[in-house]
Amino acid sequence: MPHRTALLGLALALLLPARLAPAQPVLTWQELPNAPTTSRHNDVYFVTPDLGWIVNGAGQIYRTDDGGTSWTLQLDQPGSHFRSVGFLDARRGFAGNVGTGEFGTTDPAPLYETHDGGAFWSPITGFDGPTPAGLCGMHVVNDSTVVAVGRVRGPAFFTRTTDRGQTWQSVDMSAYAAGLIDIYFTHPDSGFAVGLTDTEHERSRGIVLQTTDGGATWTPRHTSTRTGEWAWKLSFPSRRVGYVSLQRNSQTPIFFLKTTDGGHTWQEKLFTTNYYFVQGIGFITETHGWIGGNSSSPVYATTDGGETWHTERLRPRLNRFRFLGDSLGYAVGRSVHKLANWTATPAEPVPEAPTLWLYPNVPNPFTAQTTLRYDLDAPGTVDLAIYDALGRRVRTLVTGRQPAGLHTIPWDGTDDAGRPLPSGVYFSRLRTASALHARALILRR
């Protein structure tokens, strides 16, 4: 039958030839095959390239001594929900718990400590100031100073130690924010905290706070211009350039924040006009970074400081990126990923890396209009067209050179002459010089 022939041709066109990978190191992310999997690991911290820990909402803390090749479960404490972790050295470390009233957590202790590399953990009591309800973000500033904030959906607290955890000073932050989620200090006395202005997400705006006196007082540096946002994670690849992810539960478009003057001012930059549950953000250089979210959506990468984005082959639900220099990093979500210089075996066939990705159109089926989205890994010449079930080209949507990143194109179910097409199955076909993707569309009149 003719339409089956056309479908077969489109399917065959999607098969790209394999190539032999060069026997040379390539800086890329790889999922660690022996890493524990869960609904989501919340944080990761390494004191050396080999020695590190991960924590999750199931009350578990894992340790690796070989760079993630193998993992040991050190604490399994149902009722706790660990959101953050940090170590001063190979033995002295801390883990933040979200506290009661969040995610079914029954453990009220906001902070745990270990003196033996995680073999034994005990809750910290006796804060100098009010005891935080829970702690979500933590930053190890130097070999004696650690700062932390909490919590998601409030109340807001800041706490720090300057004597390796012997004492902790805590500050009620309700005068500045409804809740705090992450923190980053550039100096023992100077840094930033991010969070929310209202515990009701629909009314909230993302907020960035700065302190220059060790957290005694704070200055609001930016409040997002839209409601329905929380500032979720901070990433400063340099003293001058920093980024903040903005989480939205349902609304669009999706933005992130960027500073190029050390956090004094922040720009709101568009990430996507489509919905994306952003959470984790991490930049290894001022221009090269990643965004992940708490959903099945793909992870996105940028190499131009967030001007354009393309999909990255990482397992979804990424919440935290941590980097050790400019050639090693770890990211955690459902699993653990490692960014390193991996050497491919010359004899091992590796699929040709796609230069594009065409998403399913939304809505589908559709009656009046649908939206097509596609990602380009690099700038190039693009041809996006609609074909009928017989393989005939009926509408050209895009032709010509386009920049890398996410692109959105509407189609109203008409042909090139503007005439309405009849109900039926159609195909969107996206082609570049090196790849081709196709998707089925159902038009109903």
Secondary structure, DSSP 8 states (H G I E B T S, - for coil): -HHHHHHHHHHHHT---EEE--SSEEEEEEE-TTS---S-EEEEEESSSS-EEEEETTSEEEEESSTTSS-EEEEE-TT--EEEEEESSSS-EEEEE--TTSTT------EEEESSTTSS-EE----BSS--S---EEEE-SSS-EEEEE-TTS--EEEEESSTTS--EEEE-TTT-SEEEEEEEEETTEEEEEEES-SSGGG--EEEEEESSTTSS-EEEEE-SSSS-EEEEEE-SSSS-EEEEEE-SS-S-EEEEEESSTTSS-EEEEEESS---EEEEEESSSS-EEEEESSSS-EEEESSTTSS-EEE---S---EEEESTTS-EEEESSSEEEEEEEE--TTSEEE---SEEE---BSSSBSS-EEEEEEESS-EEEEEEEE-TTS-EEEEEEEEEE-SEEEEEEE-SB-TTS-B--SEEEEEEEE-SS-EEEEEEEE--
